[in-house]
Amino acid sequence: MPLLLNENTCLVTRPPDYKKWLSYVESFSRLYREKNGVTRIGCPESFNPVPGKSGGRLIICSPHPDDEILTGTLPLRLLQEDGVAVTDLVMTLGSDRGRKEERLTELTAACGLVGFDLLLVEEPLAFDHLISENEDEQWRHRVDFLVDHFVALQPDYVQIPHVGDAHPTHKAVHGLVFKALQLYTEKYDCSVLLLESEYWSSLTRPNLLVGISNEDLALLICALVLHQGEITRNPYHLSLPGRMMDTVRRGSELLDGCGSENPDMIFAEMYTLSWMRGGEQVWPKRGWCIPALQMVKLSFLKTIFC
């Protein structure tokens, strides 16, 4: 019979500060025991941001409902601190056809909570089967669709998953949007700041670490909880603070702009920032760290390339 461990089993001597760290660990596990921290709630009142200051627009090309929240640190901060209008351009509503309308309802509530606009890339239920990277007729049709959206919205920023973000739909979204941005910026002789985010796999060329306050992280978790069907299946909203804490650790080593000491932040999201100019991608010469208490503005991000 195998040996079963219980709370009275002691394999090693416990140090004096053991109870402090046990309390820290149990604060995480407690939420998992309490029905995954999920409560059924109705649609909340929409968040009303401060009227626009920069007049800029950021488009999140989200592969699935919930990606707009999971990688939404910089969009939320730009909306709140610089009045940038944020639009979630929904690429898919997931692969489960029976859940698409329900996921759209959940997504509408989540975007309303954080103040993001919502736009389906294609009516009535966005793109379907977005996993192929073959440049066939359907792929070219979807690229043209995206170019039309960019012409209509005239974004200052576009956010997409990075090219190696392992999920097939994330990789397909990267390829489609990147090609559409090349065509858009070349044809209309314009520039767009490209933000590449990470979730399923780490960025290979991160150059921007953006801190987030406790209050804003709690708001993102509240919005993530509204994707109730997904987090009931997998309570990944509970691991979001831990993931953002580990991002600070990685960012302090990977970004040359963070200096030799750990950046002054507990939670952060990492991105790769570049320009798309006339169909070409241009990177800044160094990385940047933006703590939670430092204002972040469109004008500042543009100066990174000067």
C-alpha atoms as a printed R data frame, in Angstrom:
    type eleno elety resid chain resno       x      y       z
1   ATOM     1    CA   MET     A     1   0.000  0.000   0.000
2   ATOM     2    CA   PRO     A     2   1.436  3.395  -0.922
3   ATOM     3    CA   LEU     A     3   2.184  5.908   1.795
4   ATOM     4    CA   LEU     A     4  -0.355  8.748   1.873
5   ATOM     5    CA   LEU     A     5   0.773 12.168   3.068
6   ATOM     6    CA   ASN     A     6  -1.442 14.291   5.287
7   ATOM     7    CA   GLU     A     7  -1.124 17.491   7.248
8   ATOM     8    CA   ASN     A     8   0.516 15.632  10.152
9   ATOM     9    CA   THR     A     9   3.212 14.025   7.989
10  ATOM    10    CA   CYS     A    10   6.570 15.721   8.516
11  ATOM    11    CA   LEU     A    11   9.391 14.628   6.252
12  ATOM    12    CA   VAL     A    12  11.787 17.474   7.124
13  ATOM    13    CA   THR     A    13  12.277 19.894   9.966
14  ATOM    14    CA   ARG     A    14  10.089 22.944   9.487
15  ATOM    15    CA   PRO     A    15  11.924 26.274   9.885
16  ATOM    16    CA   PRO     A    16  10.661 29.173  12.037
17  ATOM    17    CA   ASP     A    17   9.134 31.081   9.101
18  ATOM    18    CA   TYR     A    18   7.351 27.993   7.744
19  ATOM    19    CA   LYS     A    19   3.863 29.149   8.820
20  ATOM    20    CA   LYS     A    20   4.281 32.487   7.060
21  ATOM    21    CA   TRP     A    21   5.041 30.802   3.740
22  ATOM    22    CA   LEU     A    22   2.380 28.179   4.278
23  ATOM    23    CA   SER     A    23  -0.159 30.982   4.637
24  ATOM    24    CA   TYR     A    24   1.137 32.527   1.404
25  ATOM    25    CA   VAL     A    25   0.753 29.261  -0.529
26  ATOM    26    CA   GLU     A    26  -2.657 28.521   0.967
27  ATOM    27    CA   SER     A    27  -3.946 31.936  -0.096
28  ATOM    28    CA   PHE     A    28  -3.618 30.665  -3.684
29  ATOM    29    CA   SER     A    29  -4.954 27.157  -3.149
30  ATOM    30    CA   ARG     A    30  -7.931 28.422  -1.120
31  ATOM    31    CA   LEU     A    31  -9.506 29.970  -4.212
32  ATOM    32    CA   TYR     A    32  -9.250 26.679  -6.085
33  ATOM    33    CA   ARG     A    33 -11.041 24.875  -3.277
34  ATOM    34    CA   GLU     A    34 -13.796 27.480  -3.186
35  ATOM    35    CA   LYS     A    35 -15.469 26.416  -6.450
36  ATOM    36    CA   ASN     A    36 -12.541 27.808  -8.466
37  ATOM    37    CA   GLY     A    37 -13.353 31.303  -7.266
38  ATOM    38    CA   VAL     A    38 -16.249 31.527  -9.732
39  ATOM    39    CA   THR     A    39 -19.642 32.926  -8.902
40  ATOM    40    CA   ARG     A    40 -22.461 33.248 -11.377
41  ATOM    41    CA   ILE     A    41 -23.120 36.915 -11.992
42  ATOM    42    CA   GLY     A    42 -25.097 38.958 -14.458
43  ATOM    43    CA   CYS     A    43 -23.720 41.464 -16.907
44  ATOM    44    CA   PRO     A    44 -22.069 44.354 -15.017
45  ATOM    45    CA   GLU     A    45 -22.401 48.009 -15.794
46  ATOM    46    CA   SER     A    46 -19.964 49.171 -18.446
47  ATOM    47    CA   PHE     A    47 -16.790 50.959 -17.429
48  ATOM    48    CA   ASN     A    48 -16.693 54.595 -18.521
49  ATOM    49    CA   PRO     A    49 -13.118 55.770 -19.218
50  ATOM    50    CA   VAL     A    50 -11.942 59.360 -19.098
51  ATOM    51    CA   PRO     A    51 -12.658 61.116 -22.446
52  ATOM    52    CA   GLY     A    52  -9.890 60.710 -25.017
53  ATOM    53    CA   LYS     A    53  -6.686 62.687 -24.626
54  ATOM    54    CA   SER     A    54  -4.426 61.333 -27.345
55  ATOM    55    CA   GLY     A    55  -7.232 60.535 -29.750
56  ATOM    56    CA   GLY     A    56  -5.401 57.319 -30.598
57  ATOM    57    CA   ARG     A    57  -6.897 53.912 -31.323
58  ATOM    58    CA   LEU     A    58  -5.608 50.484 -30.424
59  ATOM    59    CA   ILE     A    59  -6.957 47.321 -32.049
60  ATOM    60    CA   ILE     A    60  -6.555 43.970 -30.301
61  ATOM    61    CA   CYS     A    61  -6.858 41.178 -32.867
62  ATOM    62    CA   SER     A    62  -7.866 38.500 -30.371
63  ATOM    63    CA   PRO     A    63  -7.712 34.855 -31.481
64  ATOM    64    CA   HIS     A    64 -10.337 33.797 -28.901
65  ATOM    65    CA   PRO     A    65 -12.730 35.453 -26.469
66  ATOM    66    CA   ASP     A    66 -10.652 36.051 -23.293
67  ATOM    67    CA   ASP     A    67  -7.367 36.873 -25.107
68  ATOM    68    CA   GLU     A    68  -8.378 40.542 -25.000
69  ATOM    69    CA   ILE     A    69  -8.195 40.309 -21.189
70  ATOM    70    CA   LEU     A    70  -5.300 37.861 -20.762
71  ATOM    71    CA   THR     A    71  -2.974 40.178 -22.724
72  ATOM    72    CA   GLY     A    72  -4.829 43.410 -22.043
73  ATOM    73    CA   THR     A    73  -2.473 45.163 -19.618
74  ATOM    74    CA   LEU     A    74  -1.126 47.813 -21.997
75  ATOM    75    CA   PRO     A    75  -4.468 48.403 -23.788
76  ATOM    76    CA   LEU     A    76  -6.199 48.944 -20.432
77  ATOM    77    CA   ARG     A    77  -3.493 51.324 -19.231
78  ATOM    78    CA   LEU     A    78  -3.493 53.338 -22.459
79  ATOM    79    CA   LEU     A    79  -7.271 53.632 -22.288
80  ATOM    80    CA   GLN     A    80  -7.246 54.819 -18.684
81  ATOM    81    CA   GLU     A    81  -4.129 56.982 -18.746
82  ATOM    82    CA   ASP     A    82  -4.151 58.441 -22.248
83  ATOM    83    CA   GLY     A    83  -7.750 58.018 -23.387
84  ATOM    84    CA   VAL     A    84  -6.775 55.698 -26.234
85  ATOM    85    CA   ALA     A    85  -9.855 54.023 -27.726
86  ATOM    86    CA   VAL     A    86  -9.457 50.238 -27.578
87  ATOM    87    CA   THR     A    87 -11.302 47.965 -30.008
88  ATOM    88    CA   ASP     A    88 -11.327 44.201 -29.666
89  ATOM    89    CA   LEU     A    89 -11.426 42.949 -33.254
90  ATOM    90    CA   VAL     A    90 -12.692 39.441 -32.612
91  ATOM    91    CA   MET     A    91 -11.049 36.947 -34.955
92  ATOM    92    CA   THR     A    92 -12.888 33.827 -33.748
93  ATOM    93    CA   LEU     A    93 -15.462 32.823 -31.145
94  ATOM    94    CA   GLY     A    94 -13.703 29.534 -30.457
95  ATOM    95    CA   SER     A    95 -13.912 26.173 -32.172
96  ATOM    96    CA   ASP     A    96 -17.059 24.857 -30.432
97  ATOM    97    CA   ARG     A    97 -19.912 25.860 -32.711
98  ATOM    98    CA   GLY     A    98 -22.449 25.194 -29.991
99  ATOM    99    CA   ARG     A    99 -20.794 27.755 -27.725
100 ATOM   100    CA   LYS     A   100 -20.185 30.617 -30.162
101 ATOM   101    CA   GLU     A   101 -23.243 32.725 -29.330
102 ATOM   102    CA   GLU     A   102 -22.752 32.132 -25.610
103 ATOM   103    CA   ARG     A   103 -19.110 33.133 -25.866
104 ATOM   104    CA   LEU     A   104 -20.099 36.301 -27.718
105 ATOM   105    CA   THR     A   105 -22.429 37.183 -24.845
106 ATOM   106    CA   GLU     A   106 -19.636 36.573 -22.317
107 ATOM   107    CA   LEU     A   107 -17.182 38.569 -24.411
108 ATOM   108    CA   THR     A   108 -19.577 41.516 -24.693
109 ATOM   109    CA   ALA     A   109 -19.850 41.632 -20.901
110 ATOM   110    CA   ALA     A   110 -16.074 41.391 -20.396
111 ATOM   111    CA   CYS     A   111 -15.289 44.151 -22.902
112 ATOM   112    CA   GLY     A   112 -18.007 46.341 -21.427
113 ATOM   113    CA   LEU     A   113 -16.494 45.996 -17.971
114 ATOM   114    CA   VAL     A   114 -13.045 47.245 -18.998
115 ATOM   115    CA   GLY     A   115 -14.259 49.793 -21.560
116 ATOM   116    CA   PHE     A   116 -13.163 48.063 -24.772
117 ATOM   117    CA   ASP     A   117 -15.221 48.416 -27.948
118 ATOM   118    CA   LEU     A   118 -16.160 45.168 -29.651
119 ATOM   119    CA   LEU     A   119 -16.180 44.379 -33.360
120 ATOM   120    CA   LEU     A   120 -16.503 40.994 -35.052
121 ATOM   121    CA   VAL     A   121 -14.047 40.620 -37.914
122 ATOM   122    CA   GLU     A   122 -16.839 39.009 -39.913
123 ATOM   123    CA   GLU     A   123 -20.563 38.735 -39.238
124 ATOM   124    CA   PRO     A   124 -22.349 36.932 -37.748
125 ATOM   125    CA   LEU     A   125 -19.855 34.825 -35.741
126 ATOM   126    CA   ALA     A   126 -16.341 35.902 -36.876
127 ATOM   127    CA   PHE     A   127 -13.927 33.626 -38.745
128 ATOM   128    CA   ASP     A   128 -14.277 29.851 -38.492
129 ATOM   129    CA   HIS     A   129 -11.554 27.173 -38.616
130 ATOM   130    CA   LEU     A   130  -8.779 29.734 -38.336
131 ATOM   131    CA   ILE     A   131  -5.877 27.320 -38.023
132 ATOM   132    CA   SER     A   132  -4.471 27.040 -41.548
133 ATOM   133    CA   GLU     A   133  -1.495 29.135 -42.597
134 ATOM   134    CA   ASN     A   134  -1.820 28.133 -46.264
135 ATOM   135    CA   GLU     A   135  -2.070 31.198 -48.481
136 ATOM   136    CA   ASP     A   136  -5.089 29.945 -50.380
137 ATOM   137    CA   GLU     A   137  -8.074 31.877 -51.727
138 ATOM   138    CA   GLN     A   138  -9.832 31.930 -48.353
139 ATOM   139    CA   TRP     A   139  -6.654 33.187 -46.642
140 ATOM   140    CA   ARG     A   140  -6.289 36.029 -49.162
141 ATOM   141    CA   HIS     A   141  -9.986 36.911 -48.728
142 ATOM   142    CA   ARG     A   142  -9.487 37.194 -44.969
143 ATOM   143    CA   VAL     A   143  -6.387 39.352 -45.387
144 ATOM   144    CA   ASP     A   144  -8.394 41.721 -47.594
145 ATOM   145    CA   PHE     A   145 -11.126 41.775 -44.960
146 ATOM   146    CA   LEU     A   146  -8.600 42.878 -42.352
147 ATOM   147    CA   VAL     A   147  -7.163 45.580 -44.606
148 ATOM   148    CA   ASP     A   148 -10.684 46.987 -44.993
149 ATOM   149    CA   HIS     A   149 -11.042 47.090 -41.198
150 ATOM   150    CA   PHE     A   150  -7.745 48.956 -40.841
151 ATOM   151    CA   VAL     A   151  -8.806 51.479 -43.474
152 ATOM   152    CA   ALA     A   152 -12.047 52.086 -41.582
153 ATOM   153    CA   LEU     A   153 -10.547 52.214 -38.069
154 ATOM   154    CA   GLN     A   154  -7.151 53.837 -38.857
155 ATOM   155    CA   PRO     A   155  -5.388 52.357 -35.821
156 ATOM   156    CA   ASP     A   156  -2.324 53.799 -34.116
157 ATOM   157    CA   TYR     A   157  -1.592 50.383 -32.593
158 ATOM   158    CA   VAL     A   158  -2.452 46.828 -33.526
159 ATOM   159    CA   GLN     A   159  -1.913 44.000 -31.037
160 ATOM   160    CA   ILE     A   160  -1.489 40.368 -32.108
161 ATOM   161    CA   PRO     A   161   0.047 37.176 -30.678
162 ATOM   162    CA   HIS     A   162   3.713 36.759 -31.539
163 ATOM   163    CA   VAL     A   163   4.687 34.461 -34.387
164 ATOM   164    CA   GLY     A   164   5.695 31.591 -32.085
165 ATOM   165    CA   ASP     A   165   2.726 31.691 -29.688
166 ATOM   166    CA   ALA     A   166   2.221 27.940 -29.863
167 ATOM   167    CA   HIS     A   167  -1.582 27.640 -30.190
168 ATOM   168    CA   PRO     A   168  -2.481 27.053 -33.880
169 ATOM   169    CA   THR     A   169  -5.167 29.758 -33.893
170 ATOM   170    CA   HIS     A   170  -2.784 32.284 -32.326
171 ATOM   171    CA   LYS     A   171  -0.174 31.534 -34.984
172 ATOM   172    CA   ALA     A   172  -2.774 31.823 -37.753
173 ATOM   173    CA   VAL     A   173  -3.950 35.192 -36.421
174 ATOM   174    CA   HIS     A   174  -0.370 36.448 -36.373
175 ATOM   175    CA   GLY     A   175   0.160 35.474 -39.998
176 ATOM   176    CA   LEU     A   176  -3.099 36.960 -41.254
177 ATOM   177    CA   VAL     A   177  -2.843 40.258 -39.409
178 ATOM   178    CA   PHE     A   178   0.853 40.742 -40.096
179 ATOM   179    CA   LYS     A   179   0.274 40.353 -43.835
180 ATOM   180    CA   ALA     A   180  -2.722 42.689 -43.713
181 ATOM   181    CA   LEU     A   181  -0.645 45.324 -41.884
182 ATOM   182    CA   GLN     A   182   2.095 45.060 -44.483
183 ATOM   183    CA   LEU     A   183  -0.397 45.640 -47.282
184 ATOM   184    CA   TYR     A   184  -2.241 48.408 -45.415
185 ATOM   185    CA   THR     A   185   0.830 50.441 -44.432
186 ATOM   186    CA   GLU     A   186   2.393 50.045 -47.883
187 ATOM   187    CA   LYS     A   187  -0.714 50.878 -49.913
188 ATOM   188    CA   TYR     A   188  -1.714 53.875 -47.780
189 ATOM   189    CA   ASP     A   189   1.851 55.014 -46.927
190 ATOM   190    CA   CYS     A   190   1.212 55.053 -43.184
191 ATOM   191    CA   SER     A   191   2.689 53.733 -39.923
192 ATOM   192    CA   VAL     A   192   1.232 51.564 -37.175
193 ATOM   193    CA   LEU     A   193   2.754 50.525 -33.858
194 ATOM   194    CA   LEU     A   194   2.679 46.726 -33.690
195 ATOM   195    CA   LEU     A   195   2.361 45.074 -30.280
196 ATOM   196    CA   GLU     A   196   3.095 41.362 -30.138
197 ATOM   197    CA   SER     A   197   1.860 39.568 -27.027
198 ATOM   198    CA   GLU     A   198   2.605 36.207 -25.409
199 ATOM   199    CA   TYR     A   199   0.464 33.597 -23.708
200 ATOM   200    CA   TRP     A   200   1.039 30.014 -24.923
201 ATOM   201    CA   SER     A   201   4.751 30.527 -25.543
202 ATOM   202    CA   SER     A   202   7.250 33.147 -24.424
203 ATOM   203    CA   LEU     A   203   8.313 35.984 -26.681
204 ATOM   204    CA   THR     A   204  11.694 35.497 -28.316
205 ATOM   205    CA   ARG     A   205  12.409 39.229 -28.771
206 ATOM   206    CA   PRO     A   206  10.633 41.074 -25.930
207 ATOM   207    CA   ASN     A   207  11.455 44.761 -25.628
208 ATOM   208    CA   LEU     A   208   8.642 46.199 -23.508
209 ATOM   209    CA   LEU     A   209   7.726 45.311 -19.922
210 ATOM   210    CA   VAL     A   210   4.550 47.024 -18.698
211 ATOM   211    CA   GLY     A   211   3.662 46.945 -15.013
212 ATOM   212    CA   ILE     A   212   0.107 46.785 -13.740
213 ATOM   213    CA   SER     A   213  -1.283 47.909 -10.393
214 ATOM   214    CA   ASN     A   214  -3.099 45.621  -7.980
215 ATOM   215    CA   GLU     A   215  -6.317 47.489  -8.752
216 ATOM   216    CA   ASP     A   216  -6.042 47.113 -12.532
217 ATOM   217    CA   LEU     A   217  -5.058 43.452 -12.266
218 ATOM   218    CA   ALA     A   218  -8.108 42.834 -10.093
219 ATOM   219    CA   LEU     A   219 -10.238 44.533 -12.761
220 ATOM   220    CA   LEU     A   220  -8.813 42.240 -15.447
221 ATOM   221    CA   ILE     A   221  -9.581 39.202 -13.302
222 ATOM   222    CA   CYS     A   222 -13.154 40.451 -12.821
223 ATOM   223    CA   ALA     A   223 -13.463 40.679 -16.614
224 ATOM   224    CA   LEU     A   224 -11.911 37.252 -17.093
225 ATOM   225    CA   VAL     A   225 -14.448 35.733 -14.703
226 ATOM   226    CA   LEU     A   226 -17.161 36.872 -17.122
227 ATOM   227    CA   HIS     A   227 -15.853 34.290 -19.598
228 ATOM   228    CA   GLN     A   228 -17.647 31.854 -17.331
229 ATOM   229    CA   GLY     A   229 -17.883 28.850 -19.622
230 ATOM   230    CA   GLU     A   230 -14.127 28.764 -20.171
231 ATOM   231    CA   ILE     A   231 -12.931 29.322 -16.627
232 ATOM   232    CA   THR     A   232 -15.411 26.785 -15.266
233 ATOM   233    CA   ARG     A   233 -13.613 24.283 -17.488
234 ATOM   234    CA   ASN     A   234 -10.151 25.604 -16.631
235 ATOM   235    CA   PRO     A   235  -9.748 28.223 -13.849
236 ATOM   236    CA   TYR     A   236  -6.867 30.076 -15.511
237 ATOM   237    CA   HIS     A   237  -8.048 33.400 -14.075
238 ATOM   238    CA   LEU     A   238  -6.580 32.249 -10.761
239 ATOM   239    CA   SER     A   239  -3.103 31.797 -12.212
240 ATOM   240    CA   LEU     A   240  -3.009 35.228 -13.885
241 ATOM   241    CA   PRO     A   241  -1.276 37.021 -10.953
242 ATOM   242    CA   GLY     A   242   1.348 34.253 -10.731
243 ATOM   243    CA   ARG     A   243   2.004 34.427 -14.473
244 ATOM   244    CA   MET     A   244   2.439 38.194 -14.276
245 ATOM   245    CA   MET     A   245   4.802 37.861 -11.311
246 ATOM   246    CA   ASP     A   246   6.958 35.442 -13.288
247 ATOM   247    CA   THR     A   247   6.876 37.844 -16.242
248 ATOM   248    CA   VAL     A   248   8.617 40.442 -14.049
249 ATOM   249    CA   ARG     A   249  11.329 37.902 -13.269
250 ATOM   250    CA   ARG     A   250  11.885 37.101 -16.942
251 ATOM   251    CA   GLY     A   251  11.651 40.722 -18.038
252 ATOM   252    CA   SER     A   252  14.303 41.877 -15.595
253 ATOM   253    CA   GLU     A   253  16.771 39.499 -17.280
254 ATOM   254    CA   LEU     A   254  15.658 39.623 -20.910
255 ATOM   255    CA   LEU     A   255  15.151 43.364 -21.464
256 ATOM   256    CA   ASP     A   256  18.248 45.517 -21.651
257 ATOM   257    CA   GLY     A   257  16.190 48.591 -20.730
258 ATOM   258    CA   CYS     A   258  15.376 47.279 -17.248
259 ATOM   259    CA   GLY     A   259  18.849 47.759 -15.833
260 ATOM   260    CA   SER     A   260  20.800 45.419 -13.560
261 ATOM   261    CA   GLU     A   261  18.251 45.435 -10.719
262 ATOM   262    CA   ASN     A   262  14.749 44.031 -10.670
263 ATOM   263    CA   PRO     A   263  12.221 46.576 -11.995
264 ATOM   264    CA   ASP     A   264  10.011 48.289  -9.442
265 ATOM   265    CA   MET     A   265   6.887 46.217 -10.099
266 ATOM   266    CA   ILE     A   266   5.245 43.041  -8.848
267 ATOM   267    CA   PHE     A   267   2.941 42.274 -11.777
268 ATOM   268    CA   ALA     A   268   3.647 42.982 -15.451
269 ATOM   269    CA   GLU     A   269   2.943 41.947 -19.037
270 ATOM   270    CA   MET     A   270   5.628 41.619 -21.695
271 ATOM   271    CA   TYR     A   271   5.371 42.653 -25.337
272 ATOM   272    CA   THR     A   272   7.455 43.123 -28.438
273 ATOM   273    CA   LEU     A   273   6.969 46.615 -29.853
274 ATOM   274    CA   SER     A   274   7.822 47.547 -33.437
275 ATOM   275    CA   TRP     A   275   6.775 49.940 -36.217
276 ATOM   276    CA   MET     A   276   5.086 48.841 -39.394
277 ATOM   277    CA   ARG     A   277   6.098 51.548 -41.875
278 ATOM   278    CA   GLY     A   278   5.267 51.303 -45.551
279 ATOM   279    CA   GLY     A   279   5.096 47.533 -45.386
280 ATOM   280    CA   GLU     A   280   8.358 47.149 -43.438
281 ATOM   281    CA   GLN     A   281   8.867 46.226 -39.758
282 ATOM   282    CA   VAL     A   282  11.268 48.383 -37.729
283 ATOM   283    CA   TRP     A   283  12.421 47.645 -34.149
284 ATOM   284    CA   PRO     A   284  13.611 50.099 -31.487
285 ATOM   285    CA   LYS     A   285  17.260 50.041 -30.465
286 ATOM   286    CA   ARG     A   286  16.620 49.161 -26.810
287 ATOM   287    CA   GLY     A   287  14.051 47.745 -24.442
288 ATOM   288    CA   TRP     A   288  11.856 49.659 -22.020
289 ATOM   289    CA   CYS     A   289  10.266 49.047 -18.619
290 ATOM   290    CA   ILE     A   290   7.168 51.012 -17.629
291 ATOM   291    CA   PRO     A   291   6.272 50.571 -13.929
292 ATOM   292    CA   ALA     A   292   2.659 50.627 -12.822
293 ATOM   293    CA   LEU     A   293   3.002 54.105 -11.302
294 ATOM   294    CA   GLN     A   294   4.617 55.664 -14.396
295 ATOM   295    CA   MET     A   295   2.143 57.158 -16.853
296 ATOM   296    CA   VAL     A   296   2.087 55.478 -20.240
297 ATOM   297    CA   LYS     A   297   1.117 57.520 -23.288
298 ATOM   298    CA   LEU     A   298   0.978 57.092 -27.041
299 ATOM   299    CA   SER     A   299   3.403 59.992 -27.501
300 ATOM   300    CA   PHE     A   300   5.964 58.291 -25.233
301 ATOM   301    CA   LEU     A   301   5.796 54.960 -27.059
302 ATOM   302    CA   LYS     A   302   6.406 56.737 -30.349
303 ATOM   303    CA   THR     A   303   9.560 58.404 -28.973
304 ATOM   304    CA   ILE     A   304  11.098 54.970 -28.323
305 ATOM   305    CA   PHE     A   305  11.891 54.854 -32.044
306 ATOM   306    CA   CYS     A   306  13.475 58.320 -32.202
